[in-house]
Amino acid sequence: MTLQHDNATSYTSHSVHDFLQDRNVSVLPWPAKSPDLNPIEHVWDLLDRRVRARAIPPRNVWELAGALVEEWGNISQQELANMVQSMRRCTAVLNAAGGHTRY
């Protein structure tokens, strides 16, 4: 298994590192402060845009939760696959040592 996290200090502590190492979990090298590279951030953006585009916006937290669940179900497998495929950007960023890339 390979884990991807955002290098927040709570995830990079010695205890977390030891925990993952003891369980043979490798960690994907990840540039610090790079949430835009994470495909889940693009999913959250997609959900946000879909909920905001509704003809009748959610009026409370319960309606918002329902709208998010409904819109989550409307995301196609192809859209998710495209986001995962976009992970090649990570290699480009790592190769550029965090500098500019063509992606």
Wavefront OBJ file of the C-alpha trace (Angstrom):
o trace
v 0.000 0.000 0.000
v 1.151 3.535 -0.709
v -0.228 6.391 1.357
v -0.484 9.955 0.123
v -0.785 12.761 2.644
v -0.058 16.475 2.542
v 3.071 16.594 4.734
v 1.284 18.407 7.538
v 3.435 18.273 10.665
v 0.947 15.939 12.370
v 1.569 13.381 9.605
v 5.341 13.719 9.536
v 5.993 13.157 13.237
v 8.337 10.367 14.285
v 5.472 8.402 15.827
v 3.452 8.462 12.588
v 6.545 7.607 10.542
v 7.318 4.657 12.858
v 3.683 3.505 12.799
v 3.627 3.444 8.988
v 7.045 1.833 8.740
v 6.069 -0.922 11.229
v 3.106 -1.734 8.969
v 5.110 -1.616 5.718
v 3.141 1.337 4.398
v 5.154 3.390 1.932
v 4.484 7.106 1.683
v 4.316 8.857 -1.650
v 6.926 11.622 -1.771
v 4.917 14.805 -1.662
v 5.986 18.434 -1.924
v 5.002 20.479 1.113
v 2.122 22.927 0.749
v 0.863 21.434 -2.518
v -2.857 20.767 -2.010
v -3.564 21.615 -5.647
v -1.741 18.433 -6.646
v -4.074 16.233 -4.629
v -6.940 14.854 -6.746
v -9.362 14.920 -3.796
v -9.074 18.715 -3.708
v -10.346 18.737 -7.286
v -13.235 16.485 -6.261
v -14.167 18.918 -3.462
v -14.044 21.764 -5.996
v -16.264 19.823 -8.396
v -18.769 19.112 -5.602
v -18.747 22.755 -4.547
v -19.455 23.941 -8.090
v -22.243 21.405 -8.570
v -23.972 22.270 -5.297
v -23.693 26.011 -6.006
v -25.163 25.474 -9.492
v -28.364 23.889 -8.150
v -31.577 25.682 -9.013
v -32.594 25.603 -5.343
v -29.571 26.032 -3.067
v -29.399 24.156 0.247
v -30.933 26.216 3.076
v -29.412 24.406 6.044
v -26.723 21.898 6.958
v -29.055 18.918 6.433
v -29.963 20.002 2.911
v -26.299 20.700 2.209
v -25.340 17.219 3.378
v -28.041 15.699 1.183
v -26.968 17.769 -1.824
v -23.345 16.732 -1.360
v -24.264 13.051 -1.152
v -26.457 13.361 -4.242
v -23.819 15.218 -6.237
v -21.130 12.778 -5.101
v -23.253 10.008 -6.613
v -23.489 11.977 -9.857
v -19.725 12.119 -10.394
v -18.922 9.659 -13.144
v -16.240 7.029 -12.848
v -14.596 8.630 -15.881
v -14.338 11.992 -14.096
v -12.702 10.308 -11.107
v -10.380 8.298 -13.352
v -9.306 11.507 -15.089
v -8.447 13.070 -11.734
v -6.404 10.040 -10.706
v -4.619 10.030 -14.066
v -3.697 13.652 -13.483
v -1.420 12.450 -10.675
v 1.399 12.403 -13.238
v 1.711 16.057 -12.245
v 3.295 14.907 -8.992
v 6.213 13.312 -10.802
v 6.746 16.489 -12.815
v 6.754 18.618 -9.654
v 9.117 16.253 -7.847
v 11.451 16.186 -10.855
v 11.399 19.989 -10.906
v 12.161 20.084 -7.154
v 8.937 22.027 -6.626
v 9.570 24.453 -9.466
v 7.451 25.225 -12.507
v 6.319 22.395 -14.770
v 4.464 22.049 -18.047
v 1.410 20.515 -16.311
l 1 2 3 4 5 6 7 8 9 10 11 12 13 14 15 16 17 18 19 20 21 22 23 24 25 26 27 28 29 30 31 32 33 34 35 36 37 38 39 40 41 42 43 44 45 46 47 48 49 50 51 52 53 54 55 56 57 58 59 60 61 62 63 64 65 66 67 68 69 70 71 72 73 74 75 76 77 78 79 80 81 82 83 84 85 86 87 88 89 90 91 92 93 94 95 96 97 98 99 100 101 102 103
